[in-house]
């Protein structure tokens, strides 16, 4: 398998060493197919005549993660481990700080292959492994269709900056990823030593009970099951029923014509390249829907990668564009029509039934229709005592309840509420020149009351676990 050079980064320049296996430290790309880092590791293992081994570091100290996130992630990891075993590859899920797990598991490795993460702590983890390892550490990019530095060499202030370049690179670089046959199997290797055995992922309920979290846990979503198989089933349904109208209905929350791939993309349980290739194949049949979906999947998603990669303080109010901070601070003292406490927001106890419905969708399902996410955020800005307080509240709620919270899309999405990747609009109280959204706008553009009824029915129906909303 030929991986484009721009997807490969040698994180250290240590000379090759003799080892007993090639280690793939899986962290971001939590899947057994369409995973360039995995296939590169198998390819290297075959070249050296060694078995490939996969490890995943499980820490309950992951920033802002809670029971909801872990339940979804572990469902996916259990499937991934089973699929890898069928390929003859041993995978161990090991408790501990991920870079320490990788270094311990890699002490007898000829090389450590890792996938790529864009958030600050993810990048620090990989550098920690690169410094501490005695063997080469090679990073393979597999969760972006276009590598972030290739797409643009600095922070992009709008989607327009990236769009033409990404679209051109997509046409050149969207090549299917075929699995590499394993020449020296490692299946069963964990039985040879306790360090590589890994923890039991079944029964999941027992494992979840053994995990400890800071603060009050958030219950797993009854509407989402983790794993590549479930992601592909959802996407097949979307392609069959919704893609043809996606361009017209993506801003119609009452119709629910969306793919719900966000949670699966966040945990690397589905490949964005695989999704893009499926969409591309249908472009002749559904040109408008396919174009609109690729805009969200690739251009907008990778704009968020660009933001967190090139912006050190992406999770802070101070990182907003200067014009946006200036106009918000000029209106910081404006009288607010309502001010709600964090607890009132969390309980969806506002005067606005549309906002309350969106908040309930988030709390109960771990998901919110993207059009409602924009309105939801704008109202928190309007109902908080200051823009800085609103920024903190939005990030906390976003990261606590969304399955795909704590994601580049999350940080860019929250910052968009405050002007990131947008332009100045007509000046008004509280918002200054930041884009405003009103309940009356929802009423004009969609059947917002039908959305409220849909969410009320969803919650009251007591849908059995893992049913699709």
KAGIKA-V789698 format. One record per residue. N is the residue number from 1. PSI is psi in whole degrees, -180 to 180 (none if undefined). OMEGA is omega in whole degrees, 0 to 359 (* if undefined). Layout:
N,PSI,OMEGA
N,PSI,OMEGA
//
This chain:
1,129,180
2,114,178
3,128,179
4,140,184
5,-32,182
6,-14,177
7,-6,185
8,129,177
9,124,176
10,106,186
11,-21,170
12,170,182
13,35,180
14,144,183
15,156,178
16,145,179
17,159,174
18,138,181
19,175,183
20,-9,183
21,168,170
22,126,184
23,128,168
24,112,174
25,99,180
26,129,175
27,-52,181
28,-45,184
29,81,189
30,61,182
31,162,184
32,5,179
33,155,183
34,45,182
35,98,184
36,-36,180
37,-41,178
38,-49,183
39,-34,176
40,-41,179
41,-42,178
42,-42,180
43,-44,178
44,-41,179
45,-43,178
46,-42,181
47,-36,182
48,-4,182
49,34,183
50,160,174
51,148,171
52,140,179
53,142,180
54,135,173
55,150,175
56,130,179
57,117,182
58,111,177
59,139,175
60,9,178
61,19,178
62,133,186
63,117,173
64,10,178
65,149,179
66,-173,186
67,-39,180
68,-45,181
69,-42,183
70,-38,179
71,-47,180
72,-45,182
73,-43,183
74,-31,173
75,-43,179
76,-41,181
77,-36,178
78,-43,178
79,-44,181
80,-44,181
81,-40,180
82,-41,180
83,-40,179
84,-39,178
85,-38,178
86,-26,177
87,-1,181
88,21,183
89,125,177
90,132,174
91,131,178
92,129,170
93,115,187
94,134,178
95,140,176
96,172,177
97,122,190
98,-48,179
99,-31,177
100,-38,175
101,-45,181
102,-42,181
103,-41,179
104,-44,181
105,-25,183
106,10,184
107,-24,177
108,21,183
109,148,174
110,-28,178
111,153,174
112,122,175
113,136,178
114,158,173
115,-178,187
116,139,170
117,154,187
118,-19,182
119,161,186
120,-50,184
121,-32,178
122,-40,179
123,-38,179
124,-40,178
125,-45,183
126,-35,176
127,-36,177
128,-43,178
129,-42,180
130,-39,179
131,-37,188
132,-17,184
133,150,176
134,-3,183
135,171,176
136,142,175
137,121,186
138,126,180
139,132,179
140,128,181
141,124,183
142,3,181
143,16,169
144,144,177
145,-40,176
146,123,179
147,143,191
148,-43,180
149,-30,178
150,-38,181
151,-41,180
152,139,187
153,3,180
154,179,181
155,131,178
156,132,184
157,-6,177
158,165,178
159,-30,182
160,-35,181
161,-40,184
162,-28,196
163,-54,184
164,-42,182
165,-45,180
166,-43,181
167,-39,178
168,-43,181
169,-33,177
170,-43,182
171,-33,181
172,-38,195
173,1,183
174,86,182
175,133,179
176,150,179
177,113,180
178,143,178
179,143,178
180,128,180
181,136,181
182,122,181
183,-36,180
184,97,184
185,151,175
186,1,181
187,133,182
188,-4,183
189,-31,181
190,-25,180
191,-13,181
192,-11,180
193,140,184
194,-25,183
195,-22,183
196,13,182
197,-49,182
198,163,182
199,159,178
200,132,179
201,-4,176
202,142,351
203,141,184
204,-37,182
205,-39,180
206,-41,179
207,-44,181
208,-36,178
209,-28,183
210,-10,182
211,143,179
212,135,181
213,153,174
214,137,177
215,-179,181
216,128,182
217,154,174
218,128,184
219,147,175
220,150,179
221,131,175
222,0,187
223,-6,183
224,132,171
225,133,180
226,159,174
227,153,182
228,-41,181
229,-46,181
230,-37,178
231,-44,181
232,-36,177
233,-45,179
234,-42,183
235,-38,176
236,-42,178
237,-42,179
238,-45,181
239,-39,183
240,-39,190
241,-23,194
242,-24,186
243,-39,185
244,-24,181
245,8,187
246,-40,182
247,-29,181
248,-24,188
249,-2,183
250,-17,176
251,25,179
252,84,187
253,-22,179
254,-21,183
255,-28,172
256,37,180
257,61,181
258,165,188
259,-22,183
260,37,178
261,-12,184
262,-52,180
263,-39,182
264,-37,176
265,-40,181
266,-44,182
267,8,178
268,25,181
269,-12,177
270,144,181
271,129,175
272,-30,177
273,-43,178
274,-44,178
275,-45,183
276,-39,178
277,-39,178
278,-42,179
279,-43,181
280,-37,181
281,-20,181
282,10,187
283,-34,179
284,-36,182
285,-36,183
286,66,188
287,-43,183
288,-46,179
289,-42,180
290,-44,180
291,-44,180
292,-40,182
293,-42,179
294,-32,176
295,-44,180
296,-46,185
297,-41,187
298,-61,187
299,-55,184
300,-41,180
301,-43,183
302,-17,168
303,-37,178
304,-35,174
305,-44,178
306,-42,182
307,-53,184
308,-27,181
309,-40,185
310,0,182
311,107,185
312,-45,183
313,44,186
314,-19,182
315,19,181
316,147,179
317,-35,184
318,-16,181
319,-5,179
320,158,178
321,141,183
322,-42,181
323,-36,182
324,-45,177
325,-43,183
326,-49,184
327,-36,178
328,-41,181
329,-31,175
330,-27,181
331,15,183
332,-34,182
333,5,180
334,145,178
335,134,179
336,142,179
337,-34,177
338,149,170
339,122,181
340,142,178
341,162,176
342,-39,181
343,-39,179
344,-40,177
345,-45,183
346,-32,179
347,2,181
348,46,182
349,67,175
350,176,180
351,-8,189
352,108,182
353,-28,180
354,-45,179
355,-42,180
356,-40,179
357,-42,179
358,-43,180
359,-39,178
360,-38,177
361,-44,179
362,-49,184
363,-43,187
364,-30,186
365,-23,186
366,14,184
367,153,172
368,137,177
369,136,188
370,-36,179
371,-36,179
372,-26,176
373,-37,180
374,-47,180
375,-44,179
376,-47,181
377,-42,182
378,-36,181
379,-34,176
380,-38,174
381,-41,182
382,-31,188
383,11,179
384,155,185
385,-18,178
386,158,178
387,-33,178
388,-43,178
389,-40,179
390,-41,180
391,-46,179
392,-42,182
393,-42,181
394,-44,179
395,-40,181
396,-49,180
397,-44,179
398,-50,185
399,-24,181
400,-42,190
401,-34,180
402,135,174
403,-35,179
404,27,171
405,173,178
406,37,187
407,154,173
408,-39,177
409,-35,180
410,-49,183
411,-41,177
412,-38,180
413,-44,177
414,-44,180
415,-30,177
416,-37,178
417,-33,185
418,13,172
419,-9,179
420,139,177
421,26,180
422,-179,179
423,171,177
424,141,178
425,-175,179
426,135,184
427,141,180
428,167,179
429,152,177
430,-54,185
431,-21,187
432,-123,181
433,12,177
434,143,179
435,137,182
436,148,173
437,138,184
438,156,176
439,-36,180
440,-32,177
441,-41,176
442,-42,183
443,-32,179
444,-37,192
445,-20,181
446,172,176
447,79,188
448,-29,178
449,-33,176
450,-34,176
451,-44,179
452,-44,180
453,-39,180
454,-44,181
455,-41,178
456,-42,178
457,-37,179
458,-43,183
459,-42,183
460,-19,183
461,-15,182
462,52,181
463,134,181
464,156,184
465,139,173
466,17,171
467,157,180
468,129,180
469,none,*
//
